[in-house]
Amino acid sequence: MGTWNSGRATKRIDAKIDSLPLKDIEIKEYVRETDLAGLSGSTAYRVDGVHLYADILNLKDILNVTTVEGETCHKRTLRFLNMHYRAAHRIIAAVESIFVDFHNQRLHTVFTKPYDDEAKRIHRAVATAQLIIDVLARTGEDADHPAAKVRVGIDTGKALAVNNGRRGHREPLFLGRPANHAAKRAGGGSAQGIFLTNEARKAIGLAEAQDVDKTPLSAEEIAKSQQAAKLDVTVDGVVKDWAEDLKNNPIGDFVFSGHTPPFSTLDIETLSVKNSRRQDAASIYGDLDGFTAYVGTNMGTDAGAKHVVRALHVLRSELDAVLHEDFQGRKIRFIGDCIHGVLAEGTAQTTDAVETISSMTLCAAAMRSSFQIALRRLKEKGTDASSLGLQIGFEYGPITVTRLGMKGGLVRCAVSRGILNSEQEQGRCKGNQTAIGANAYSKSSHGVHALFGDMRIRGDLDYATALDAMAGKGDAVARAIKSAAGASLLKPQSSPAAPLSFPDRPAGPTKPGGFA
């Protein structure tokens, strides 16, 4: 059972701000062959590049192939993703784009070559997108592990590249419009194809589209890009290498076990196909609302970009601290300006659903309280990020946590119906709202139920509000926290001083020979 208090949060936030003085933050221009994998937390690069997001549209179909969300559908889903990850990895290596991340069904990669030629970069991205679509159409195995249906979004322009991963999971991040808009085009509908923003369309001489999410490139437009890019990799070549790798390094059977809560003790970097975790848990997404506009407004000058870097690191670090330190949950990954994490209460075999959902409700409320403190403290230290909001969504259900991909380059993967739903719940929020998924709502305590109402969404839900309201409705977790806090107030702060006494011996000078 976790808890939060403003004093501890303020101390953490101040320490993080003090660790990032503006004078120590470096903003650099990306130049040829810059290695973005080794960035420090106080360095950012302005990168002029083309961003490609590829979404696998039929992931949800695989997850829903069985009525019950049991081991079978999770094993099928993870094998389905693993096969396609391996194929996509080969394509990215062959076309020399920068691999950013796989986030479940979503791939992000960036093209910086050829340097000084935006149009050629876009043609290369379009040709690569079609290569991904064609290859993944052939990397299915059978009805249980079908070919992937892919939708690609592409945008071009300058973004800020930062890196704030830890230990074995260094996370390259690109902040700003091109990364955000490419992701939106990829997630902008259910139709397959390649969708460019109007900025990207204009850069290669195409007419602007009235609705970019409903205007895929035509076969003729794709062929022109393929001709201009002249990729020296073919669909047959990638599929042949992929099949050979699968034969020599078979994926094997996924082996699941439960993790004994709390999830804060889970070392994700040790997970693999044969050492995966699966149990009921709560999944949460917390996304900074308005951050793309904030980056766009400030990244043009070094002074402004430094504030972007500081605000990002302070805000996300504190959201992670609330989840990990205060409520003993676990961050799966940062996705741009968003955090995804999980939390469970109970045992490795049996999750306590009601307690887990109550704890996650309080964790979400504590995130908002910490977020407000962080905005205030940043402003007092010269970084005004008050235009930002925080959208939070969470859901409950069976989850898997593992690592997938190529040997030596495994990436974290946590996927389930509940995880997809928690992201959707976050997506329906405004910058001051928190939403709870339908399954979590149905299994929650009366206190949580009353907090969110029939629409399952609540504005300005901070920690004090949630704790008082839940405790007032008899929520066991909230009542236990308040009871513990009350007991702490009644308890003496320190033991009383011992009565003044003198040793039963003759008194004498403290030093031989008299007073010093």
Secondary structure, 3 states (H helix, E strand, C coil): CCCCCHHHHHHHHHHHHHCCCHHHCEEEECCCCCCHHHCCCCEEEEEEEEEEEEEECCHHHHHCCCCCCCHHHHHHHHHHHHHHHHHHHHHHHHHCCEEEEEECCEEEEEECCCCCCHHHHHHHHHHHHHHHHHHHCCCCCCCCCCCCCEEEEEEEEEEEEEECCECCECCEEEECHHHHHHHHHHCCCCCCEEEECHHHHHHCCCCCCCCHHHCCCCHHHHHHHHHHHCCCCCHHHHHHHHHHHHHHCCCCCCCEECCCCCHHHCCHHHCECCEEEEEEEEEEEEEEECHHHHHHHHCCCHHHHHHHHHHHHHHHHHHHHHHHHHCCCEEEEEECCEEEEEECCECCCCECHHHHHHHHHHHHHHHHHHHHHHHHHHHHCCCCCCCCEEEEEEEEEEEEEEEECCCCCCEEEEECHHHHHHHHHHHCCCCCEEEECHHHHHHCCHHHHHHHCCCCEEECCCHHHHHHHHHHCCCHHHHHHHHHHHHHHHCCCCCCCCCCCCCCCCCCCCCCCCCC
